[in-house]
């Protein structure tokens, strides 16, 4: 699995470098929400950053959710409350990922929004399909790819699955910082050289993200708290919402003790709040 993932990352870096330079395309944007409630102020900010107008529409992709119809309805209600009526849901399954009409709807959307749920379920539905390609086209053409919770996790090339390799009993947090414990899979890779974690502060996921960047030190770690978004354009991120975004940058002299626990020096941690902007390169 690790060999396959590394090959994917190497290929992905080539593709994204050829398309986007240092970050994502300057035309398109990402709006990555860390889960939890989506206040009207945050959704209005998303609409504003997307330059959404009356002729535009938004597509909700609910495939991460166990209850996709409810995920669509919930998002439509939230958007209606801020005056957005052109919000539609498309629940792709393996039988219609090549449906031309639906694919075109994703490609031409002003905003594509990925719901919460299970990021693994979402990637199983879209990886290496025309749906994934349509999302890339949307971004390249100046659209916005947004998502919350699981919809945040899928943004990076190295995706945290939520599971641990050494402790098979699920826990929202990691109890240790040790090698070969963080479970990862292929994400969409819209955000290069970064690993996204969500519900970050409220669920104390620092150990998980630290483990991930020590395991994959060519990445920075970005932890987004609930009711908070990271908006990415080009090589810069801007924070919106009620809480904070933490950015971990790997240090030097990363070692593994006999116990399997990591040690490292000079790890840098930055904390950003509403309106603050930072550079994404390592």
ROLUM-826859 format. One line per 8 residues: their letters; for each residue y, x negated, z of C-alpha. Coordinates in Angstrom, 2 decimals. Example, Ala and Ser with C-alpha at 12.3 -4.5 7.8 and 13.67 -1.06 7.14 Angstrom:
! residues 2
as	-4.50 -12.30 7.80; -1.06 -13.67 7.14;
! end
This chain:
! residues 282
xxxxxxxx	0.00 0.00 0.00; 2.42 -2.81 0.86; 1.79 -4.58 -2.46; 2.41 -1.36 -4.37; 5.58 -0.67 -2.39; 6.91 -4.19 -2.96; 6.30 -3.89 -6.70; 8.12 -0.57 -6.70;
xxxxxxxx	11.07 -2.10 -4.86; 11.29 -5.03 -7.26; 11.18 -2.68 -10.25; 13.60 -0.30 -8.58; 16.12 -3.06 -7.89; 16.06 -4.01 -11.58; 16.57 -0.41 -12.68; 19.32 0.34 -10.18;
xxxxxxxx	21.09 -2.97 -10.87; 21.14 -2.17 -14.58; 22.51 1.31 -13.91; 24.63 1.02 -10.82; 25.64 -2.55 -9.98; 26.03 -3.17 -6.27; 25.61 0.43 -5.14; 25.23 3.82 -6.76;
xxxxxxxx	27.08 4.76 -9.93; 30.83 5.00 -9.50; 30.72 8.44 -11.12; 28.27 10.04 -8.71; 28.10 10.29 -4.94; 25.56 10.70 -2.18; 26.25 12.96 0.80; 23.62 12.15 3.42;
xxxxxxxx	23.49 14.39 6.51; 21.55 13.27 9.57; 20.10 16.70 10.32; 20.94 19.31 12.92; 23.67 21.89 12.42; 25.80 21.73 9.31; 29.29 22.75 10.46; 31.55 24.50 7.96;
xxxxxxxx	33.92 21.52 8.14; 31.12 19.19 7.00; 30.06 21.45 4.13; 33.68 21.83 3.06; 33.96 18.05 3.01; 30.85 17.89 0.80; 32.39 20.40 -1.62; 35.66 18.50 -1.66;
xxxxxxxx	34.02 15.13 -2.31; 31.99 16.63 -5.15; 35.17 18.05 -6.75; 33.32 21.36 -6.94; 35.14 24.15 -8.81; 34.46 27.75 -9.83; 32.59 26.75 -12.98; 30.18 24.51 -11.06;
xxxxxxxx	26.94 25.34 -9.32; 24.72 23.86 -6.64; 20.92 23.61 -6.67; 18.88 23.55 -3.45; 15.53 21.75 -3.61; 13.47 23.05 -0.65; 10.17 21.24 -1.27; 10.34 19.31 2.03;
xxxxxxxx	10.23 22.57 3.97; 7.15 24.48 5.08; 9.20 27.60 4.45; 10.99 26.87 1.17; 12.32 30.38 0.60; 13.89 30.39 4.05; 15.40 26.97 3.41; 17.04 28.27 0.23;
xxxxxxxx	18.29 31.45 1.88; 19.70 29.54 4.85; 21.64 27.15 2.65; 22.93 29.96 0.45; 24.20 31.78 3.53; 25.93 28.63 4.81; 27.61 28.09 1.44; 28.68 31.73 1.16;
xxxxxxxx	30.39 31.39 4.53; 32.67 28.73 3.06; 33.24 30.69 -0.14; 30.65 29.10 -2.45; 28.62 31.70 -4.35; 27.06 29.54 -7.06; 24.23 28.19 -4.93; 20.71 28.56 -6.30;
xxxxxxxx	17.30 27.37 -5.16; 14.47 25.92 -7.22; 11.14 25.38 -5.49; 9.24 23.06 -7.81; 5.50 22.69 -7.50; 3.14 20.46 -9.44; 2.63 23.18 -12.04; 6.26 23.50 -13.12;
xxxxxxxx	7.83 20.05 -12.67; 8.17 19.95 -16.46; 9.79 23.38 -16.81; 12.63 22.58 -19.22; 14.98 25.31 -18.01; 14.60 24.36 -14.36; 14.89 20.64 -15.09; 18.10 21.18 -17.06;
xxxxxxxx	19.47 23.19 -14.14; 18.97 20.21 -11.85; 20.37 17.73 -14.34; 23.56 19.73 -14.93; 24.21 20.75 -11.31; 27.37 19.56 -9.61; 25.47 19.21 -6.33; 21.72 18.86 -5.80;
xxxxxxxx	20.90 19.48 -2.14; 17.57 18.42 -0.60; 16.58 20.47 2.44; 15.06 19.29 5.68; 11.38 19.37 6.56; 8.84 16.67 5.75; 10.04 13.87 3.49; 6.46 13.05 2.52;
xxxxxxxx	5.96 16.59 1.21; 9.11 16.31 -0.88; 8.13 12.98 -2.44; 4.64 14.26 -3.24; 6.31 17.02 -5.26; 8.86 14.94 -7.19; 7.84 11.27 -7.38; 7.55 10.08 -10.99;
xxxxxxxx	8.19 13.59 -12.35; 10.94 14.99 -14.60; 12.51 16.42 -11.42; 13.17 12.93 -10.10; 14.53 11.87 -13.49; 16.82 14.91 -13.58; 18.24 14.05 -10.17; 19.01 10.54 -11.41;
xxxxxxxx	20.74 11.98 -14.47; 22.80 14.29 -12.26; 23.99 11.30 -10.24; 24.64 9.11 -13.25; 26.68 11.87 -14.89; 28.99 12.18 -11.90; 27.19 14.78 -9.82; 26.38 14.60 -6.12;
xxxxxxxx	22.95 14.25 -4.51; 23.07 15.57 -0.96; 20.44 16.16 1.69; 19.80 16.65 5.37; 17.12 15.30 7.73; 14.09 14.78 5.46; 16.58 15.07 2.61; 18.33 12.04 4.09;
xxxxxxxx	15.18 9.95 4.53; 14.25 10.22 0.85; 17.51 8.61 -0.31; 16.35 5.02 0.24; 13.70 3.09 -1.71; 11.79 2.26 1.47; 11.35 5.64 3.13; 10.43 6.11 6.77;
xxxxxxxx	7.59 8.62 6.86; 8.07 9.47 10.53; 4.65 8.10 11.48; 3.50 5.00 13.32; 0.56 2.89 12.23; -0.46 1.67 15.68; 0.09 4.90 17.59; -1.33 7.83 15.68;
xxxxxxxx	0.02 10.39 18.18; 3.33 11.56 16.72; 6.46 10.77 18.69; 10.09 11.26 17.72; 10.81 7.76 19.02; 9.19 4.32 18.95; 8.27 2.78 22.30; 8.04 -0.76 20.94;
xxxxxxxx	9.59 -3.08 18.35; 6.53 -4.68 16.81; 5.15 -5.73 13.47; 2.93 -3.52 11.30; 3.82 -0.34 13.13; 6.47 1.39 11.04; 4.92 3.55 8.31; 6.82 3.65 5.04;
xxxxxxxx	6.42 5.11 1.58; 8.32 5.23 -1.69; 11.59 7.12 -1.53; 13.98 8.04 -4.32; 15.89 4.77 -4.02; 19.32 6.25 -4.71; 20.69 4.01 -1.98; 19.76 0.39 -2.63;
xxxxxxxx	18.88 -2.20 -0.01; 19.16 0.19 2.90; 16.73 2.20 5.03; 17.94 5.58 6.27; 17.02 7.12 9.61; 18.20 10.55 10.73; 18.74 12.54 13.97; 19.53 9.03 15.05;
xxxxxxxx	21.44 9.02 18.34; 20.22 12.31 19.72; 16.57 11.26 19.28; 17.06 7.60 20.27; 15.54 6.20 17.09; 16.98 2.71 17.48; 13.58 1.07 17.98; 12.22 2.62 14.80;
xxxxxxxx	15.09 1.46 12.62; 15.15 -2.01 14.18; 11.43 -2.32 13.48; 12.01 -1.29 9.87; 14.73 -3.84 9.11; 12.77 -6.63 10.79; 9.77 -5.66 8.68; 11.95 -5.48 5.55;
xxxxxxxx	14.86 -7.86 6.28; 16.39 -7.62 2.79; 17.61 -4.16 3.86; 20.26 -2.94 6.23; 19.39 -0.02 8.50; 21.59 3.07 8.54; 21.11 5.57 11.35; 22.90 8.90 10.86;
xxxxxxxx	23.25 11.28 13.79; 23.06 15.06 13.62; 25.97 17.10 12.24; 27.22 13.88 10.64; 27.19 12.65 7.06; 27.45 9.36 5.24; 29.16 9.78 1.88; 28.32 6.94 -0.52;
xxxxxxxx	30.28 6.08 -3.62; 29.81 2.76 -5.37; 29.23 0.13 -2.71; 31.08 1.90 0.11; 30.12 4.45 2.72; 32.45 6.87 4.52; 31.53 8.81 7.65; 32.25 12.51 8.13;
xxxxxxxx	31.27 14.92 10.88; 30.96 15.25 14.62; 29.05 12.15 15.70; 28.40 8.60 14.47; 26.64 6.39 11.96; 25.10 3.12 13.13; 24.51 0.22 10.77; 22.06 -2.56 11.66;
xxxxxxxx	22.15 -5.83 9.72; 19.15 -8.16 10.18; 19.85 -11.44 11.89; 18.18 -14.82 11.67; 15.01 -16.46 12.89; 12.84 -13.35 12.79; 9.57 -14.18 14.51; 6.46 -12.36 15.66;
xxxxxxxx	4.90 -13.17 19.02; 1.16 -13.21 19.62; 1.56 -9.71 21.03; 2.88 -8.57 17.66; 6.36 -7.95 19.06; 9.37 -9.06 17.04; 12.04 -11.47 18.15; 15.26 -12.11 16.23;
xxxxxxxx	18.73 -13.55 16.64; 22.21 -12.43 15.61; 21.37 -8.85 14.67; 24.67 -7.11 13.97; 25.31 -3.50 14.94; 28.33 -1.48 13.82; 29.18 2.04 14.95; 31.32 4.22 12.70;
xxxxxxxx	32.92 7.60 13.33; 34.71 10.28 11.32; 36.84 8.88 8.50; 35.76 5.25 8.83; 34.68 3.39 5.71; 32.48 0.32 5.35; 30.84 -1.87 2.74; 27.13 -1.35 2.18;
xx	26.09 -4.81 1.02; 24.12 -6.87 3.51;
! end
